[in-house]
Amino acid sequence: MTYVRSVAVVLIIMLLLAAGVWTSWESAHHVLLPEGRDHGVLTVAACGEQTCSGRYVPDGGGAPRATVTIERSVAVRTGRGLPVVVKPGADVAIRTGWGGGLHAWLPLGGAMLLAAPLAAGGLRAKRTAWSLAGCGGALVVAIFLVV
């Protein structure tokens, strides 16, 4: 019975971490793999509850876009210019640089924090739990310090 419980906890931990990586990668690959992406500066004009929008000027001297949206966060303020990358085939921008790269990995940090108590309680693996909590906590704290 102990082995069944251990296998079940390991599978749940792996599922949590895989979901964190999968969710993070949806945004992170645009920031980390810049080739073929449209880079520029988004000047935020207005914000709603979920998104902000504004004028986008590409770096390469292409035609500016009147309306590009970005997810609303603490870093997005009206009138502020943000370095962004635009998702291909859409008018949705993702912040680049250290702040954008770290912000994209926020779901993985949360998944690590959620997996830590499971490792401690379900597997009795205190060092692994502290490592998961430390890495996840450091990632979350770094995001809020850089953004």
Backbone bond lengths (Angstrom), bond angles and torsions (degrees), N, CA, C in turn:
res aa  C-N    CA-C-N  psi(-1)  N-CA   C-N-CA  omega(-1)  CA-C   N-CA-C  phi
1 M - - - 1.448 - - 1.534 111.04 -
2 T 1.321 117.74 -33.13 1.458 122.02 -179.84 1.519 110.73 -64.84
3 Y 1.348 116.73 -39.21 1.460 120.08 179.93 1.527 111.60 -67.40
4 V 1.298 116.44 -38.22 1.468 120.61 178.99 1.529 109.82 -63.94
5 R 1.315 115.84 -42.81 1.470 120.08 178.20 1.522 110.72 -64.33
6 S 1.307 117.31 -43.41 1.467 121.45 179.66 1.527 111.13 -63.36
7 V 1.309 117.13 -43.87 1.464 120.58 178.54 1.517 110.51 -63.91
8 A 1.320 117.21 -41.19 1.465 120.39 179.36 1.530 110.91 -63.70
9 V 1.312 118.15 -42.69 1.466 121.51 179.41 1.522 110.38 -65.90
10 V 1.334 117.49 -42.13 1.465 120.51 178.10 1.523 110.19 -61.60
11 L 1.319 117.48 -42.47 1.471 120.73 178.77 1.527 111.71 -63.55
12 I 1.321 117.19 -39.18 1.462 120.42 178.34 1.532 110.60 -67.16
13 I 1.326 116.79 -41.97 1.468 120.69 177.82 1.524 110.20 -62.63
14 M 1.331 116.47 -44.46 1.464 119.81 178.87 1.529 111.30 -63.76
15 L 1.323 117.16 -37.94 1.463 120.85 177.53 1.526 111.00 -64.32
16 L 1.331 116.86 -43.59 1.468 120.86 177.57 1.527 111.61 -60.38
17 L 1.325 116.33 -47.78 1.462 119.96 -178.52 1.521 111.56 -67.90
18 A 1.325 117.73 -38.51 1.466 120.52 177.52 1.528 110.82 -64.79
19 A 1.324 117.23 -39.98 1.462 120.28 177.41 1.526 110.82 -65.20
20 G 1.326 117.30 -38.33 1.463 120.62 177.16 1.511 112.22 -64.07
21 V 1.340 117.07 -43.79 1.466 120.74 178.39 1.525 110.25 -65.95
22 W 1.321 117.13 -44.24 1.472 121.37 -178.86 1.526 110.97 -60.90
23 T 1.310 116.96 -46.23 1.462 121.33 -179.41 1.525 110.87 -67.17
24 S 1.308 117.19 -39.89 1.461 121.00 179.13 1.524 111.19 -67.27
25 W 1.316 116.88 -40.32 1.459 121.10 -175.55 1.532 112.30 -65.30
26 E 1.338 117.65 -25.65 1.463 120.57 178.28 1.526 111.59 -56.91
27 S 1.313 117.51 -36.66 1.470 121.71 177.32 1.518 112.38 -98.84
28 A 1.317 116.73 -36.04 1.459 120.45 -172.63 1.520 113.44 -66.28
29 H 1.319 118.10 -32.62 1.466 118.11 -177.55 1.526 112.06 -67.29
30 H 1.319 117.64 -25.97 1.470 119.76 175.64 1.525 111.09 -70.05
31 V 1.321 116.49 -33.62 1.461 121.26 -178.75 1.531 110.62 -82.61
32 L 1.334 117.31 -41.71 1.458 121.28 -174.15 1.525 114.14 -81.28
33 L 1.329 117.44 -26.54 1.466 121.43 179.60 1.527 108.99 -113.99
34 P 1.334 117.29 80.79 1.463 120.81 -169.41 1.528 115.73 -76.33
35 E 1.325 118.77 -14.06 1.454 119.94 -176.06 1.526 111.40 -64.39
36 G 1.338 115.31 133.75 1.451 120.77 178.94 1.518 114.22 78.90
37 R 1.304 117.94 6.53 1.463 121.92 179.90 1.525 109.26 -103.13
38 D 1.299 115.88 154.63 1.456 123.16 -179.12 1.533 109.17 -91.91
39 H 1.337 117.07 106.85 1.464 122.83 -179.47 1.522 110.16 -98.23
40 G 1.322 115.95 149.53 1.454 120.74 177.48 1.508 111.86 179.28
41 V 1.335 115.13 -160.34 1.463 121.82 -178.44 1.522 108.59 -121.77
42 L 1.328 115.60 129.90 1.455 122.51 176.70 1.516 108.13 -105.30
43 T 1.333 116.67 121.41 1.460 121.41 175.32 1.523 107.31 -98.78
44 V 1.318 116.40 113.55 1.457 122.27 -174.06 1.523 109.95 -71.86
45 A 1.338 115.72 126.75 1.462 121.04 -179.23 1.530 112.33 -105.87
46 A 1.336 116.85 -39.05 1.466 120.34 -177.48 1.517 109.83 -150.11
47 C 1.331 115.56 150.38 1.466 120.97 179.62 1.525 110.24 -127.76
48 G 1.326 115.11 139.39 1.456 122.51 172.02 1.515 108.50 -104.19
49 E 1.337 116.75 -160.35 1.458 119.98 -179.80 1.519 112.37 -72.86
50 Q 1.343 118.01 -37.24 1.460 121.71 -175.56 1.529 113.94 -107.27
51 T 1.329 116.72 -34.13 1.463 120.03 -174.36 1.524 111.30 -132.79
52 C 1.320 113.94 161.85 1.457 121.63 172.30 1.523 107.38 -121.71
53 S 1.318 116.81 154.36 1.460 120.37 -179.96 1.513 109.48 -136.10
54 G 1.329 114.47 161.30 1.450 119.46 179.46 1.508 111.69 -178.68
55 R 1.316 115.51 -170.59 1.458 122.82 -177.11 1.527 109.04 -88.36
56 Y 1.323 114.61 135.58 1.464 121.50 -178.01 1.524 109.62 -114.06
57 V 1.328 116.43 128.81 1.465 122.56 176.71 1.528 107.49 -119.61
58 P 1.345 117.70 116.28 1.463 120.03 -179.05 1.525 112.47 -71.94
59 D 1.334 116.41 154.76 1.459 121.95 -179.73 1.526 112.51 -71.05
60 G 1.305 117.61 -35.41 1.456 121.54 -173.97 1.513 115.07 -77.51
61 G 1.291 119.19 5.38 1.451 121.77 179.51 1.513 113.58 83.39
62 G 1.313 118.24 17.67 1.468 121.52 176.91 1.518 110.56 -74.49
63 A 1.311 114.55 -174.93 1.464 120.33 -179.03 1.523 110.60 -74.49
64 P 1.354 117.42 130.03 1.470 119.99 177.06 1.529 111.08 -68.03
65 R 1.308 115.55 153.07 1.471 121.29 176.44 1.518 108.56 -107.16
66 A 1.318 115.51 140.29 1.462 120.36 -177.22 1.523 112.32 -73.60
67 T 1.335 117.00 -37.89 1.460 119.35 -175.79 1.521 110.98 -135.35
68 V 1.322 115.07 113.70 1.462 123.00 172.54 1.523 105.94 -128.49
69 T 1.326 116.98 138.85 1.464 120.20 -178.04 1.523 110.28 -106.10
70 I 1.324 114.28 155.14 1.464 122.51 176.44 1.522 107.41 -140.84
71 E 1.334 115.70 149.45 1.459 120.69 178.47 1.527 109.35 -62.92
72 R 1.311 115.55 136.55 1.466 119.50 -179.38 1.528 109.84 -75.03
73 S 1.317 116.12 132.38 1.464 122.38 175.94 1.521 107.88 -148.19
74 V 1.309 115.79 -178.78 1.461 119.83 -178.94 1.525 111.88 -65.17
75 A 1.327 116.31 -28.08 1.459 120.53 -176.46 1.525 112.99 -76.26
76 V 1.324 117.04 -18.47 1.464 121.01 -175.49 1.524 109.38 -91.05
77 R 1.329 115.42 116.94 1.468 121.07 178.16 1.520 109.07 -129.12
78 T 1.308 116.90 148.55 1.460 121.92 -179.96 1.522 110.40 -61.77
79 G 1.331 115.46 132.29 1.453 121.34 179.11 1.519 114.40 88.24
80 R 1.295 117.31 -6.94 1.463 121.27 -178.16 1.523 110.15 -90.17
81 G 1.328 116.51 138.39 1.455 121.71 175.86 1.515 110.04 -92.99
82 L 1.322 116.52 129.07 1.462 121.70 -178.63 1.520 110.28 -120.04
83 P 1.335 118.42 135.23 1.461 119.31 172.19 1.531 108.91 -71.99
84 V 1.315 116.88 126.60 1.462 121.11 -175.02 1.521 110.58 -136.85
85 V 1.312 115.05 166.78 1.454 124.05 168.81 1.524 105.90 -123.69
86 V 1.328 116.65 136.15 1.464 121.09 -178.52 1.520 108.58 -94.25
87 K 1.331 116.16 134.01 1.458 120.40 177.27 1.522 108.79 -64.19
88 P 1.332 117.58 136.77 1.462 120.10 179.98 1.531 111.87 -61.50
89 G 1.322 115.48 134.04 1.459 120.98 177.89 1.514 114.98 76.88
90 A 1.325 117.91 12.83 1.466 120.62 -178.73 1.518 109.47 -145.01
91 D 1.313 116.17 167.73 1.462 121.95 174.86 1.523 109.80 -106.61
92 V 1.324 116.11 41.45 1.462 122.72 -179.50 1.530 107.86 -114.85
93 A 1.324 115.99 128.53 1.460 121.28 -178.01 1.521 110.69 -107.28
94 I 1.332 114.17 153.47 1.466 122.34 175.30 1.512 106.99 -128.34
95 R 1.316 116.52 132.55 1.456 121.28 -179.12 1.526 110.56 -64.32
96 T 1.325 116.96 140.62 1.456 121.60 179.18 1.523 110.26 -107.02
97 G 1.309 116.60 -174.18 1.457 121.34 -179.20 1.525 110.81 81.49
98 W 1.330 115.24 -170.30 1.458 120.48 -179.12 1.527 112.14 -60.97
99 G 1.322 116.47 -43.71 1.466 119.89 -178.72 1.516 112.22 -62.31
100 G 1.320 117.10 -45.88 1.458 121.10 -179.79 1.516 112.50 -69.53
101 G 1.341 115.99 -40.16 1.456 119.62 178.88 1.513 112.40 -63.72
102 L 1.327 116.33 -43.49 1.463 119.65 178.57 1.530 111.36 -69.58
103 H 1.334 116.74 -40.46 1.467 120.21 -179.20 1.522 111.49 -61.80
104 A 1.330 116.55 -33.06 1.465 119.83 178.80 1.528 111.63 -65.29
105 W 1.329 117.76 -27.57 1.457 121.30 -177.90 1.530 113.17 -92.99
106 L 1.317 118.38 9.29 1.468 121.61 178.83 1.537 113.30 -57.32
107 P 1.344 120.34 -42.65 1.472 118.24 178.02 1.523 113.82 -60.37
108 L 1.334 117.65 -33.49 1.460 119.75 177.56 1.525 110.80 -67.67
109 G 1.330 117.43 -39.95 1.464 120.45 176.57 1.519 111.59 -61.33
110 G 1.325 116.66 -41.81 1.463 120.43 176.84 1.519 112.29 -65.01
111 A 1.324 116.69 -39.46 1.469 120.32 178.35 1.525 110.84 -64.41
112 M 1.337 116.77 -38.16 1.467 119.58 177.58 1.524 111.10 -64.43
113 L 1.324 115.55 -41.31 1.469 118.93 178.50 1.528 111.55 -65.47
114 L 1.335 117.32 -35.80 1.463 120.38 177.64 1.529 112.02 -71.91
115 A 1.327 116.93 -32.30 1.466 120.27 -177.81 1.523 112.50 -77.20
116 A 1.318 117.72 -23.59 1.470 120.73 -176.35 1.533 113.38 -59.74
117 P 1.336 119.90 -49.05 1.475 117.87 178.83 1.524 113.15 -64.96
118 L 1.330 116.70 -29.05 1.460 119.32 176.90 1.530 110.66 -67.06
119 A 1.324 115.76 -40.83 1.470 119.47 178.53 1.526 110.63 -66.57
120 A 1.325 116.66 -38.50 1.468 119.70 -179.18 1.521 111.85 -71.45
121 G 1.318 116.98 -47.22 1.460 120.52 -175.75 1.508 114.17 -83.13
122 G 1.326 116.96 -43.06 1.454 120.28 -175.10 1.510 114.22 -82.05
123 L 1.331 116.64 -33.24 1.462 119.90 -177.63 1.520 113.50 -107.69
124 R 1.321 116.57 -11.37 1.457 122.51 -175.21 1.539 110.65 59.29
125 A 1.329 115.44 34.20 1.462 121.82 -179.25 1.524 108.04 -105.65
126 K 1.311 115.78 84.87 1.459 120.49 -174.07 1.524 112.17 -66.72
127 R 1.313 117.99 -41.70 1.467 119.91 -178.92 1.522 111.22 -65.57
128 T 1.306 116.26 -41.56 1.465 120.17 177.73 1.523 109.80 -63.93
129 A 1.318 117.03 -41.74 1.460 121.13 179.75 1.527 110.90 -63.56
130 W 1.332 116.59 -44.38 1.461 119.41 179.08 1.529 110.70 -65.71
131 S 1.326 117.12 -35.60 1.463 120.45 178.01 1.522 110.93 -65.94
132 L 1.325 116.48 -44.94 1.470 120.18 177.62 1.523 110.85 -61.90
133 A 1.318 116.27 -46.77 1.469 120.31 -179.53 1.525 110.95 -64.53
134 G 1.325 117.26 -41.38 1.463 120.55 -179.95 1.517 112.56 -64.91
135 C 1.330 116.58 -45.87 1.468 120.03 179.65 1.532 111.17 -66.86
136 G 1.322 116.73 -45.11 1.466 120.09 178.62 1.515 111.99 -63.98
137 G 1.327 116.37 -43.59 1.465 120.26 178.70 1.518 112.01 -65.08
138 A 1.336 116.92 -41.48 1.468 120.24 178.34 1.519 110.99 -63.06
139 L 1.326 117.06 -39.43 1.468 120.83 178.11 1.526 111.06 -64.18
140 V 1.322 116.98 -46.14 1.470 120.57 -179.62 1.521 110.64 -64.76
141 V 1.327 117.93 -43.11 1.470 120.74 179.34 1.533 110.67 -65.20
142 A 1.335 116.55 -41.63 1.472 119.89 178.49 1.527 111.38 -61.55
143 I 1.310 116.46 -37.71 1.474 120.04 178.58 1.519 110.11 -61.44
144 F 1.315 117.77 -46.00 1.454 119.90 -177.51 1.525 112.60 -73.43
145 L 1.329 117.49 -25.72 1.465 119.46 176.57 1.522 112.13 -76.97
146 V 1.327 117.81 -37.52 1.459 121.71 -177.44 1.510 111.97 -81.66
147 V 1.328 117.45 -38.57 1.454 119.85 -178.30 1.494 107.79 -73.30
